[in-house]
Amino acid sequence: MGKAIDQIRELGAPPSMQGVRPAMPTSLTLVGAAAVLYLARDVFLPIAVALLLTFALAPVVAALRRIGLPRAFAVISTALITFTLIGIFSLIVTLQVAELAKNLPAYQSNIVMKVKDLKEAGSENGIIDRIGNVVERINREIDRPTTETPTSVESPKKDPLLVEIYSRDNPIQVLTNIIAPLVGPVAMAGLVVVVVIFMLLEREDLRDRFIRLAGFGDLHRTTEGLQDAGKRVGHYLLMQLIVNTTYGLPVAIGLWFIGIPNAMLWGLLAIVLRFVPYVGPVIAMVLPLFLSVAVDSGWSMLLWTAGLFVAMELVINNVVEPMLYGSKTGLSPLAIIVSAIFWAWIWGPVGLILSTPLTACLVVLGKHVPQFEFLQVLFGSDPVLAPHARLYQRLLAGDPDEATDQAEEILEEEYLVDYYGAVAMPALALAEQDRARGVMSDEQRLRVAASGMSLVSNLEDIAIEESKDDENETADTEGEPASQPIPDGEGMTILCVGGRGEIDDVSAAMLAQVLRAEGAAATALSFHQIEPANIRKLQTEAVDAIVVCFLNRDSIKHARFVVRRLKRVNTRARVGIVIWDTSADRAAGQRKADTSAEQVVGADFVASDMTTAAIEALTKRPSVPLAAPSKTKVRRRLVPQQTQ
């Protein structure tokens, strides 16, 4: 079965809106947490960087331990190689930036020439000239001195004499000016190195301490959460590094062939900037494009550079990422954007790079800790509503088109009978519960019924396709045992009728469509057509079976009267009752309840799910005659007549 069907069946009986409402923290708590992260960013930022690097390097340390290396040697060697590569990377970027800064003045003439070319290209329509004239006029108005009427005769003022003071450079002051800006980043880098080494050395002890503090009462859930977080974040960082390297190296080589200066710099920056979601690749592309305009006297280099980045994006997004990402981070696209904005505001550019793995950790926390379940609801990519709840919400909103889209996604892997039984009937059961509780107005009830009928109509093509597929399978597997438990309905005529309301009519229409998919000539009727004033008008001479559908289990008494009326109209047709039971697993005693209901109602069969209803309706058996009234009932009828 598909994921959607399995999700419904895991929910159990009775249908609900899936799960308990997650506890949301107060606004004061969220504001306080954001304030602490912002004010103490000098403390939390290196710890966060060290934690993510620990997640990324832990599998490497574990692999070295498995081949027999001591823990200390495995940790120190892994950290030494990692931070050496990071240092070399940073040094190359710094040297490349310094070289680019020296060469920028040489590109000024090309930039001026490009601006003149653009101005000449737009001189025909005069747009650029008009804009330039407006700008010049505004500048003249701003620079024009204000004329004031002199009140007294003033002596002419001489222009002030500019004086420039020179002083000897203090060596200590110069050294301080050079070193001071480097103290913060170097100290943070050293702190990160130390914290990573100690986290890798004490990983098991830190894990046990966290379990003792956070989840000692539920070791299974806490252990699963830690493993999930480590696997998800570590896998994301490793795969993202591989993807970025696969992207950055060809970009550097391509820019070198095109002739862009400092091609290595742009390739390395592309590797780093692609860690920034959505915005990073754009920034990595804009800088080389601007440089191509400054370097080349024409426009060919700009076109080649743009083509290189577009081609690499297509290859990475459509080939490399789907191949390498065996599992996603579990974040929705909107959550990635919002988290990037939040962490960039809290921790600046470093927070922007760390936004996705940090948010992934929060989602894992919400998945395994009930108090933080709201984090998974807000940022996770998993559906927060079960398929039947989503369907009911769309029907209640009067949107059968989106409901059809959701149904078609499920029906790509499932049969119509499975979708109706596991998704549609629980959705209609929710509607019936709301109606019975009195929280659904008449307008809403009619809207749900109309949307449900539109959904059935939209899925008619799928029912026709299934009927054709069944015919082909029957022809191909002739002589073999049938794989489908529902019998063939070829040559049978069946009426499906709603029991007591418009929502019952929708369930009857769904059952009729399933029967048509099995080859029967099934027609859906409204509950109005079996009312005492209209039941004699039914054309039931050629009907083999009549199935009456109820969503309310308290309709047994009404079902008994309906069965007796229908059997008086047509004594040959089999009359069945379907009282939809939307529970996932029916208990062993449920069959006894169905049998007793069958005896009370007096129907030829009583079903509670879509598959059983289809099988019973298509089963060719003789109709059970209507039982004669008991002597007690006859005596009670005669007594009033004798007293008159």
C-alpha positions as MATLAB code, in Angstrom:
seq = 'MGKAIDQIRELGAPPSMQGVRPAMPTSLTLVGAAAVLYLARDVFLPIAVALLLTFALAPVVAALRRIGLPRAFAVISTALITFTLIGIFSLIVTLQVAELAKNLPAYQSNIVMKVKDLKEAGSENGIIDRIGNVVERINREIDRPTTETPTSVESPKKDPLLVEIYSRDNPIQVLTNIIAPLVGPVAMAGLVVVVVIFMLLEREDLRDRFIRLAGFGDLHRTTEGLQDAGKRVGHYLLMQLIVNTTYGLPVAIGLWFIGIPNAMLWGLLAIVLRFVPYVGPVIAMVLPLFLSVAVDSGWSMLLWTAGLFVAMELVINNVVEPMLYGSKTGLSPLAIIVSAIFWAWIWGPVGLILSTPLTACLVVLGKHVPQFEFLQVLFGSDPVLAPHARLYQRLLAGDPDEATDQAEEILEEEYLVDYYGAVAMPALALAEQDRARGVMSDEQRLRVAASGMSLVSNLEDIAIEESKDDENETADTEGEPASQPIPDGEGMTILCVGGRGEIDDVSAAMLAQVLRAEGAAATALSFHQIEPANIRKLQTEAVDAIVVCFLNRDSIKHARFVVRRLKRVNTRARVGIVIWDTSADRAAGQRKADTSAEQVVGADFVASDMTTAAIEALTKRPSVPLAAPSKTKVRRRLVPQQTQ';
ca = [
       0.000    0.000    0.000;
       1.057    3.589   -0.516;
       2.273    5.989    2.141;
      -1.006    7.893    2.262;
      -3.047    4.721    2.792;
      -0.608    3.431    5.409;
      -0.734    6.773    7.203;
      -4.525    6.553    7.474;
      -4.441    2.987    8.730;
      -1.854    3.837   11.363;
      -4.200    6.385   12.898;
      -6.651    3.790   14.154;
     -10.340    4.218   14.861;
     -12.229    6.737   15.037;
     -11.086    9.296   12.463;
      -9.647   12.521   13.766;
      -7.687   15.446   12.469;
      -4.473   13.462   13.110;
      -2.705   13.846   16.386;
      -2.963   16.151   19.347;
      -2.616   19.889   18.981;
       1.048   20.747   19.599;
       1.748   22.984   22.557;
       2.843   26.413   21.338;
       5.205   28.491   23.470;
       4.225   31.948   24.545;
       5.363   34.993   22.608;
       7.437   36.051   25.604;
       9.357   32.771   25.494;
      10.164   33.135   21.788;
      11.226   36.769   22.176;
      13.363   35.866   25.191;
      15.088   33.035   23.320;
      15.816   35.291   20.327;
      17.162   37.999   22.640;
      19.485   35.571   24.402;
      20.799   34.239   21.086;
      21.413   37.780   19.848;
      22.991   39.252   22.976;
      25.142   36.189   23.699;
      26.108   35.543   20.072;
      29.805   35.745   20.945;
      29.275   32.689   23.147;
      26.714   30.686   21.167;
      28.165   31.225   17.682;
      31.459   29.342   18.176;
      29.635   26.609   20.066;
      27.135   26.228   17.198;
      29.922   26.102   14.608;
      31.824   23.563   16.699;
      28.700   21.444   17.168;
      28.001   21.275   13.442;
      31.638   20.458   12.666;
      31.442   17.716   15.294;
      28.406   16.235   13.537;
      30.300   16.345   10.245;
      33.585   14.888   11.551;
      32.138   12.241   13.891;
      31.661    9.652   11.075;
      35.302   10.146   10.016;
      36.535    9.619   13.576;
      34.328    6.538   13.914;
      35.768    5.097   10.677;
      39.323    5.619   11.932;
      38.420    3.979   15.234;
      37.048    0.940   13.406;
      40.387    0.322   11.696;
      42.123    0.219   15.088;
      43.468    3.747   15.641;
      43.385    5.137   19.206;
      40.693    7.685   19.972;
      43.047   10.591   20.650;
      45.047    9.983   17.476;
      41.893    9.640   15.359;
      40.410   12.852   16.746;
      43.555   14.956   16.544;
      44.491   13.762   13.045;
      40.966   14.385   11.752;
      40.815   17.860   13.286;
      44.335   18.704   12.100;
      43.632   17.728    8.488;
      40.251   19.478    8.490;
      41.424   22.782    9.908;
      44.567   22.729    7.772;
      42.390   22.477    4.671;
      40.182   25.283    5.978;
      43.272   27.419    6.643;
      44.691   26.813    3.172;
      41.299   27.632    1.698;
      41.127   30.905    3.641;
      44.706   31.847    2.709;
      44.078   31.318   -0.992;
      40.918   33.404   -0.851;
      42.758   36.212    0.973;
      45.624   36.289   -1.553;
      43.192   36.225   -4.463;
      41.192   39.111   -3.014;
      44.364   41.164   -2.512;
      45.440   40.547   -6.095;
      41.985   41.504   -7.388;
      42.067   44.747   -5.403;
      45.353   45.731   -7.063;
      44.000   45.100  -10.574;
      40.635   46.828  -10.211;
      41.874   50.326  -11.232;
      43.038   48.886  -14.569;
      39.468   47.931  -15.421;
      38.067   51.438  -14.940;
      38.455   52.470  -18.578;
      36.440   49.473  -19.808;
      33.643   50.268  -17.389;
      33.502   53.903  -18.572;
      33.478   52.752  -22.193;
      30.601   50.322  -21.517;
      28.593   53.098  -19.905;
      29.178   55.342  -22.947;
      28.108   52.532  -25.279;
      24.897   52.050  -23.344;
      24.261   55.773  -23.433;
      24.771   55.899  -27.197;
      22.539   52.846  -27.661;
      19.738   54.612  -25.837;
      20.244   57.984  -27.507;
      17.722   57.187  -30.257;
      14.750   57.293  -27.920;
      16.427   59.806  -25.610;
      15.533   57.922  -22.424;
      19.054   57.848  -21.035;
      19.644   61.491  -22.000;
      16.440   62.529  -20.277;
      17.384   60.668  -17.133;
      20.841   62.217  -17.215;
      19.428   65.728  -17.685;
      17.055   65.261  -14.773;
      19.881   64.107  -12.535;
      22.076   67.026  -13.580;
      19.249   69.530  -12.988;
      18.646   68.132   -9.504;
      22.351   68.351   -8.699;
      22.465   72.013   -9.837;
      19.467   72.866   -7.674;
      21.077   71.232   -4.658;
      24.450   72.902   -5.195;
      23.008   76.418   -5.888;
      23.784   78.714   -2.939;
      20.863   80.366   -1.179;
      20.662   84.127   -1.767;
      19.957   86.147    1.349;
      19.496   89.921    1.702;
      22.453   91.260    3.620;
      21.491   93.198    6.740;
      24.788   94.898    7.184;
      27.933   95.564    5.300;
      30.341   92.777    5.926;
      33.951   92.641    5.072;
      34.868   90.122    2.420;
      35.987   86.807    3.850;
      39.079   85.054    2.709;
      39.123   81.363    2.001;
      40.497   79.338    4.917;
      44.000   78.062    4.573;
      44.216   74.284    4.528;
      46.808   72.917    6.907;
      47.944   69.287    6.958;
      49.639   68.000   10.070;
      52.204   65.254    9.816;
      53.325   63.151   12.724;
      55.717   60.311   13.105;
      54.114   56.875   13.064;
      54.219   55.135   16.396;
      55.286   51.510   15.725;
      53.198   50.207   18.588;
      50.118   52.053   17.328;
      50.611   50.738   13.775;
      51.005   47.198   15.064;
      47.881   47.598   17.189;
      45.872   48.857   14.201;
      46.923   45.816   12.186;
      46.414   43.191   14.863;
      43.232   44.494   16.525;
      40.862   43.615   13.648;
      42.334   40.110   13.518;
      42.008   39.307   17.209;
      38.281   38.544   17.112;
      38.251   36.136   14.123;
      41.479   34.407   15.189;
      40.221   33.964   18.757;
      36.921   32.584   17.514;
      38.688   30.182   15.128;
      40.961   28.958   17.914;
      37.997   28.505   20.240;
      36.149   26.510   17.582;
      39.178   24.239   17.065;
      39.491   23.551   20.787;
      35.760   22.935   21.277;
      35.591   20.582   18.276;
      38.503   18.517   19.567;
      37.017   18.210   23.038;
      33.554   17.403   21.671;
      35.002   14.623   19.536;
      37.042   13.269   22.444;
      34.134   13.405   24.902;
      31.330   12.614   22.431;
      29.982    9.582   24.296;
      30.184   11.321   27.670;
      28.389   14.399   26.313;
      25.726   12.152   24.816;
      25.139   10.417   28.157;
      24.943   13.739   29.991;
      22.433   15.081   27.481;
      20.316   11.943   27.849;
      20.417   12.284   31.623;
      19.298   15.917   31.478;
      16.788   15.814   28.629;
      15.422   12.335   28.225;
      16.334    9.965   31.033;
      12.695    8.977   31.362;
      12.541    7.883   27.702;
      15.910    6.501   26.628;
      14.532    5.056   23.414;
      13.144    8.353   22.104;
      16.175   10.389   23.189;
      18.637    7.952   21.609;
      16.637    7.888   18.420;
      16.556   11.699   18.359;
      20.323   12.003   18.803;
      20.987    9.459   16.081;
      18.510   11.162   13.768;
      20.047   14.590   14.353;
      23.599   13.348   13.834;
      22.703   11.398   10.727;
      20.567   14.116    9.156;
      22.919   17.041    9.836;
      26.084   15.108    9.085;
      24.614   13.755    5.849;
      23.483   17.233    4.823;
      26.871   18.839    5.462;
      28.792   16.080    3.697;
      26.499   15.973    0.671;
      26.369   19.758    0.463;
      30.163   19.926    0.509;
      30.369   17.362   -2.281;
      27.737   19.203   -4.320;
      29.414   22.562   -3.785;
      32.818   21.173   -4.746;
      31.301   19.584   -7.836;
      29.911   23.010   -8.639;
      32.889   25.218   -7.712;
      35.716   23.361   -9.459;
      34.096   23.336  -12.935;
      33.152   26.992  -12.449;
      36.764   27.907  -11.681;
      38.057   25.942  -14.679;
      35.407   27.406  -16.973;
      36.087   30.981  -15.848;
      39.816   30.397  -16.406;
      39.177   29.288  -19.995;
      36.849   32.253  -20.561;
      39.517   34.638  -19.285;
      37.988   35.970  -16.065;
      40.745   37.172  -13.691;
      41.189   35.335  -10.379;
      39.118   32.361  -11.547;
      40.246   30.321   -8.526;
      38.787   32.948   -6.193;
      35.344   32.753   -7.807;
      35.367   28.964   -7.736;
      36.252   28.893   -4.032;
      33.664   31.538   -3.214;
      31.063   29.515   -5.135;
      31.825   26.512   -2.925;
      31.238   28.573    0.230;
      28.317   30.668   -0.987;
      26.283   27.642   -2.068;
      25.899   26.819    1.620;
      23.657   29.892    1.749;
      20.202   28.731    0.569;
      18.803   30.278   -2.613;
      20.748   33.566   -2.337;
      24.255   32.095   -2.302;
      24.363   30.848   -5.927;
      23.078   34.228   -7.129;
      25.824   36.106   -5.280;
      28.437   33.673   -6.580;
      27.278   34.409  -10.137;
      26.878   38.200   -9.913;
      30.502   38.985   -8.995;
      32.109   37.196  -12.003;
      29.460   38.701  -14.290;
      30.352   42.190  -13.110;
      34.050   41.461  -13.573;
      33.450   40.159  -17.106;
      31.913   43.527  -17.983;
      34.919   45.362  -16.521;
      37.570   43.194  -18.202;
      36.234   42.652  -21.714;
      35.917   45.506  -24.161;
      32.958   43.717  -25.773;
      30.067   41.649  -24.502;
      31.063   38.103  -25.440;
      32.771   37.355  -22.115;
      29.587   38.343  -20.260;
      27.491   35.942  -22.349;
      29.961   33.075  -21.919;
      30.101   33.617  -18.139;
      26.310   33.721  -17.826;
      26.008   30.577  -19.946;
      28.556   28.763  -17.755;
      26.670   29.502  -14.530;
      23.281   28.639  -16.024;
      24.593   25.316  -17.362;
      26.194   24.419  -14.026;
      23.001   25.255  -12.122;
      20.968   23.023  -14.415;
      23.398   20.130  -14.030;
      23.690   20.480  -10.257;
      19.970   20.921   -9.585;
      18.735   18.200  -11.945;
      21.514   15.585  -11.903;
      23.973   15.881   -9.023;
      21.653   16.824   -6.141;
      18.959   14.179   -6.879;
      21.705   11.554   -7.191;
      23.559   12.436   -3.985;
      20.716   13.464   -1.686;
      19.393   10.093   -0.591;
      17.526   11.796    2.241;
      16.508   15.410    2.593;
      16.989   17.680    5.564;
      13.268   17.454    6.367;
      12.716   21.207    5.948;
      10.092   22.884    3.821;
      11.336   25.452    1.244;
       9.614   28.305    3.073;
      11.202   27.201    6.350;
      14.648   27.335    4.738;
      14.077   30.922    3.604;
      12.627   32.083    6.934;
      15.381   30.387    8.916;
      18.027   31.991    6.707;
      16.552   35.434    7.427;
      16.330   34.730   11.178;
      19.834   33.332   11.660;
      21.348   36.053    9.462;
      19.684   38.660   11.685;
      20.867   36.925   14.859;
      24.426   35.939   13.897;
      25.215   37.747   10.651;
      26.842   36.067    7.609;
      27.986   33.048    9.622;
      24.429   32.499   10.792;
      23.268   32.658    7.188;
      25.613   29.808    6.268;
      24.617   27.774    9.336;
      20.868   28.425    9.008;
      19.872   25.182    7.282;
      21.739   22.689    9.534;
      20.711   24.588   12.675;
      17.052   24.547   11.645;
      17.346   20.853   10.784;
      18.483   20.231   14.372;
      15.434   22.121   15.646;
      13.127   20.015   13.466;
      14.690   16.823   14.841;
      14.184   18.193   18.354;
      10.521   18.845   17.579;
      10.119   15.372   16.114;
      11.331   13.517   19.200;
      10.490   15.884   22.098;
       6.745   16.513   22.558;
       7.299   19.927   24.173;
       8.936   21.157   20.947;
       6.576   19.526   18.472;
       5.577   22.971   17.190;
       9.046   23.271   15.606;
       8.411   20.262   13.388;
       4.973   21.599   12.476;
       6.372   25.019   11.561;
       9.555   24.004    9.737;
       9.201   20.340    8.786;
       8.447   19.083    5.296;
       6.192   16.199    6.381;
       2.437   16.743    5.959;
       0.891   18.008    9.183;
      -2.591   16.762    8.295;
      -3.526   13.209    7.429;
      -4.843   12.679    3.889;
      -8.429   12.249    5.092;
      -8.219   15.445    7.175;
      -6.808   17.374    4.207;
      -9.619   16.057    2.017;
     -12.293   17.053    4.531;
     -10.756   20.522    4.838;
     -10.861   20.984    1.063;
     -14.449   19.744    0.862;
     -15.432   22.044    3.709;
     -13.773   24.950    1.875;
     -15.645   24.082   -1.334;
     -12.470   23.350   -3.326;
     -12.975   20.073   -5.216;
     -10.170   20.888   -7.664;
      -7.419   20.723   -5.055;
      -9.113   17.682   -3.531;
      -8.945   16.069   -6.978;
      -5.248   16.887   -7.282;
      -4.557   15.253   -3.933;
      -6.608   12.219   -4.918;
      -4.800   11.821   -8.233;
      -1.435   11.820   -6.451;
      -2.568    8.912   -4.281;
      -4.291    7.118   -7.151;
      -1.009    6.968   -9.066;
      -0.122    4.065   -6.736;
      -3.473    2.951   -5.323;
      -6.771    1.631   -6.611;
      -9.941    3.657   -6.393;
     -11.457    1.283   -3.849;
      -8.448    1.738   -1.539;
      -8.519    5.536   -1.817;
     -12.242    5.760   -1.119;
     -12.034    3.304    1.748;
      -8.958    4.721    3.489;
      -9.188    8.452    2.683;
     -12.604    9.532    1.405;
     -14.792    7.623    3.871;
     -12.877    8.863    6.945;
     -13.191   12.388    5.536;
     -16.959   11.983    5.151;
     -17.091   10.486    8.642;
     -15.526   13.703    9.987;
     -18.225   15.661    8.203;
     -20.936   13.439    9.665;
     -19.479   13.856   13.154;
     -19.565   17.643   12.805;
     -23.130   17.478   11.523;
     -24.226   15.254   14.396;
     -22.553   17.585   16.941;
     -24.420   20.527   15.485;
     -21.302   22.515   14.529;
     -21.968   22.299   10.801;
     -24.507   24.640    9.266;
     -26.851   23.638    6.463;
     -24.821   25.720    4.023;
     -21.612   23.949    4.996;
     -23.273   20.540    4.751;
     -24.532   21.246    1.248;
     -21.109   22.632    0.282;
     -19.358   19.480    1.475;
     -21.863   17.308   -0.389;
     -21.542   19.320   -3.609;
     -17.738   19.266   -3.428;
     -17.782   15.523   -2.776;
     -19.998   14.941   -5.811;
     -17.642   17.078   -7.923;
     -14.710   14.983   -6.691;
     -16.478   11.784   -7.735;
     -17.239   13.279  -11.131;
     -13.609   14.341  -11.590;
     -12.388   10.824  -10.822;
     -14.727    9.145  -13.335;
     -11.946    8.916  -15.927;
      -9.780    6.993  -13.459;
     -12.643    4.566  -12.832;
     -12.940    3.982  -16.581;
      -9.193    3.359  -16.845;
      -9.340    0.867  -13.975;
     -12.212   -1.002  -15.632;
     -10.170   -1.285  -18.839;
      -7.100   -2.413  -16.915;
      -9.157   -5.094  -15.180;
     -10.381   -6.364  -18.553;
      -6.838   -6.583  -19.896;
      -5.579   -8.331  -16.767;
      -8.447  -10.810  -16.963;
      -7.605  -11.600  -20.581;
      -3.882  -11.981  -19.847;
      -4.297  -14.130  -16.723;
      -7.094  -16.397  -17.926;
      -6.980  -19.719  -16.116;
      -4.949  -18.285  -13.214;
      -6.312  -17.472   -9.768;
      -7.633  -13.920   -9.523;
      -5.408  -11.496   -7.647;
      -8.253   -9.087   -6.891;
     -10.809  -10.160   -4.243;
     -13.655   -8.112   -5.745;
     -15.622  -10.238   -8.272;
     -16.300   -9.136  -11.812;
     -19.482   -7.078  -12.109;
     -20.070   -7.573  -15.824;
     -23.787   -7.849  -16.592;
     -24.979   -6.741  -13.139;
     -27.159   -3.705  -12.412;
     -26.854   -2.130   -8.983;
     -28.415    0.873   -7.284;
     -26.445    2.715   -4.567;
     -28.592    4.990   -2.426;
     -27.782    7.480    0.305;
     -29.354    6.651    3.652;
     -30.455    9.809    5.435;
     -28.665   12.883    4.103;
     -26.578   14.552    1.452;
     -23.296   13.279    2.904;
     -24.649    9.714    2.705;
     -25.410   10.428   -0.954;
     -21.727   11.195   -1.556;
     -20.684    7.859   -0.026;
     -23.234    6.083   -2.232;
     -21.834    7.837   -5.323;
     -18.320    6.694   -4.398;
     -19.458    3.092   -3.969;
     -21.278    3.231   -7.308;
     -18.114    4.463   -9.017;
     -16.091    1.615   -7.512;
     -18.674   -0.863   -8.798;
     -18.518    0.699  -12.270;
     -14.739    0.288  -12.178;
     -15.406   -3.439  -11.634;
     -17.636   -3.617  -14.716;
     -21.103   -3.298  -13.175;
     -23.831   -0.901  -14.310;
     -24.068    1.017  -11.042;
     -26.180    4.122  -10.457;
     -26.149    6.459   -7.467;
     -29.461    7.792   -6.116;
     -30.309   10.408   -3.519;
     -31.825    9.616   -0.149;
     -34.917   11.566   -1.239;
     -35.754    8.806   -3.741;
     -36.265    6.184   -1.024;
     -38.576    8.298    1.087;
     -42.123    6.847    1.476;
     -43.601    9.337   -0.998;
     -41.064    8.512   -3.744;
     -40.023    4.911   -3.241;
     -42.820    3.520   -5.438;
     -41.475    5.524   -8.359;
     -38.164    3.653   -8.426;
     -37.491    1.606  -11.543;
     -36.052   -1.555   -9.974;
     -37.286   -4.295  -12.310;
     -33.852   -5.035  -13.814;
     -31.855   -4.294  -10.679;
     -29.795   -7.110   -9.144;
     -28.879   -5.382   -5.887;
     -29.721   -2.221   -3.962;
     -27.167   -0.882   -1.484;
     -28.146    1.771    1.072;
     -25.244    3.716    2.634;
     -25.154    5.254    6.122;
     -22.346    7.170    7.820;
     -24.113    7.390   11.174;
     -23.992    4.105   13.110;
     -27.111    5.127   15.008;
     -29.185    4.674   11.845;
     -29.890    0.949   12.378;
     -33.558    1.528   13.156;
     -34.041    3.711   10.107;
     -32.174    1.155    7.990;
     -34.661   -1.552    9.003;
     -37.593    0.465    7.624;
     -35.694    1.275    4.425;
     -34.916   -2.411    3.810;
     -38.552   -3.413    4.280;
     -39.749   -0.698    1.885;
     -37.260   -1.698   -0.803;
     -38.043   -5.395   -0.473;
     -41.742   -4.672   -0.921;
     -40.937   -2.721   -4.108;
     -38.717   -5.495   -5.545;
     -38.710   -8.903   -3.947;
     -36.087  -10.261   -6.358;
     -33.291   -7.726   -5.803;
     -30.811   -8.202   -2.991;
     -30.960   -5.314   -0.527;
     -27.840   -4.516    1.461;
     -26.868   -1.963    4.083;
     -23.461   -0.285    4.419;
     -22.776    1.384    7.747;
     -19.325    2.805    7.163;
     -16.775    1.841    9.799;
     -13.666    3.995    9.319;
     -11.509    2.252   11.918;
      -8.215    0.895   10.645;
      -8.250   -2.496   12.390;
     -11.564   -4.105   13.150;
     -11.585   -6.166   16.333;
     -12.510   -9.822   16.339;
     -15.878   -9.092   17.937;
     -16.821   -6.586   15.257;
     -17.962   -9.325   12.872;
     -20.462  -10.490   15.464;
     -21.827   -6.970   15.682;
     -22.265   -6.931   11.901;
     -24.087  -10.270   12.008;
     -26.463   -9.096   14.709;
     -27.078   -5.900   12.757;
     -27.888   -8.006    9.719;
     -30.462   -9.927   11.750;
     -32.007   -6.748   13.144;
     -32.151   -4.947    9.837;
     -33.287   -7.940    7.834;
     -31.057   -7.100    4.875;
     -29.385   -9.593    2.570;
     -25.984   -8.314    3.703;
     -24.476   -5.687    5.965;
     -21.027   -4.243    5.210;
     -18.840   -1.696    6.931;
     -15.988   -0.964    4.484;
     -15.637   -0.253    0.797;
     -14.078   -3.553   -0.241;
     -16.627   -5.692    1.625;
     -19.489   -3.591    0.279;
     -18.255   -4.047   -3.306;
     -17.797   -7.806   -2.847;
     -21.254   -8.273   -1.307;
     -22.956   -6.118   -3.926;
     -21.360   -8.075   -6.800;
     -21.947  -11.497   -5.277;
     -24.692  -13.389   -7.124;
     -26.957  -14.906   -4.495;
     -30.708  -15.191   -4.219;
     -32.531  -12.560   -2.247;
     -33.712  -13.397    1.257;
     -37.529  -13.093    1.407;
     -38.972  -10.447    3.639;
     -39.911  -11.982    6.962;
     -43.588  -11.962    7.827;
     -44.592   -9.895   10.875;
     -44.763  -11.844   14.122;
     -48.110  -12.846   15.710;
     -47.538  -10.336   18.468;
     -47.357   -7.485   15.960;
     -50.486   -8.739   14.149;
     -52.389   -8.975   17.429;
     -51.352   -5.422   18.334;
     -52.658   -4.191   14.993;
     -56.024   -5.955   15.409;
     -56.759   -4.817   18.931;
     -57.507   -1.152   18.023;
     -59.812   -2.286   15.209;
     -61.880   -4.535   17.566;
     -62.274   -1.800   20.156;
     -63.876    0.470   17.587;
];
